[in-house]
């Protein structure tokens, strides 16, 4: 389980996260919602260690990882699918998937069958360059690359942004499948509220770098949720 406790984050003199707390449980999807520029991506970057926090703590499976470097967190089983996908355009689909091997022991360096069962288009395009794929196919590739890492925590930054509806459904099915395995905690940053509500178990709405509303699926007050998103 991921436990984020009252973290602050600065970019130079500008404070971008203010006392943010968050929990992500194994077998559940935690959705982080909010408008552009409220700190959602900064939160994920803090979780993977790309930006050090100045206050608070981050624990994963009971271990304090606040000061671990990004590659050390990857070895702990934390995988990140960034906004904009950031696949390698000149590498083939297969080579892109194999970049997920980096934190794995040699015995686990293979592409799981789940990647191709969830995203069969990737299997038919193994020799194609990543840059030749459509935006939706690149998003599937980025999620597949994260799955190769055998994550125990999967962080997804707006995976539906700019994606055609048919592939959004494929991505939703993949997230549901990974959640239902009961072995992975998922944190989903999303602006598409209907998509988040369909998948989410826990919800946190951010504004100006802080969590302004949080709830579970069972305790959600939809009017309050939508009002928080409109702040």
Steps between C-alpha positions, in 0.01 A plus 500: 500500500608856425469757778574863424504719810481880483758556226612842381680550169671809359627588154755762598311757707157387376309255720307251286385246761361601839457236767377232261398166652387200297452127542503236224406145593581175323210387281352853486514803273562839659396784268661843528280762337525871430545764234824563311776650709376399847794267576384155387802425281734651761355255752581203277850631435551525874380142543753365250781716638548735206459796735599478870241611753596760760263379769293193584560135415424234241476136609452192285427160653594644838842620383590869494597579140501880534874529425537213253608584148272426203683182396485373858123557507466319167677201657241512778233443234383856430420558131405833343313568175561872446275752334596512133606133511875566446564186301823477296397596145803348325486167684269222387193403699686194627804706599277752679338219698839358591609831655270389784758230580738751663391453866438124467722204586609302194258217582202735451617663178220398267186668371195370691222345291259744666649787299394344171167366624403850618656683203511253209593773252846514660568137414432571134729803500807372685733601216348845445668809636324658795481835323298344217214401732187708551459689826266235636737219405788687665294526818440125494874453447581723799264303724638172364855616576396571860339154523829340392647632827257277700393805703349487845407867469394642162480878453306620195501867397192583290510188281185605310629842391460543125407133451218371278199348681563140391849503652373675815278193548802271453696700757208487743478122462876470560482707821204293623689178422812614687293614799311170509824301513513613863878547488539860380405839642404749228514880518315657207529872426206591282291795383232287333263463796279227352805283432629554854162427659470178304835370626572670830478365854650808671490860377706810581428839344790746485502878471798737534729218605279364778239226536171685550264200501548127545259209520447135416254368246263422788527838674505717187269800487491559126381859533788582736745321271390699197496823698858434613605444139346834402686704765 
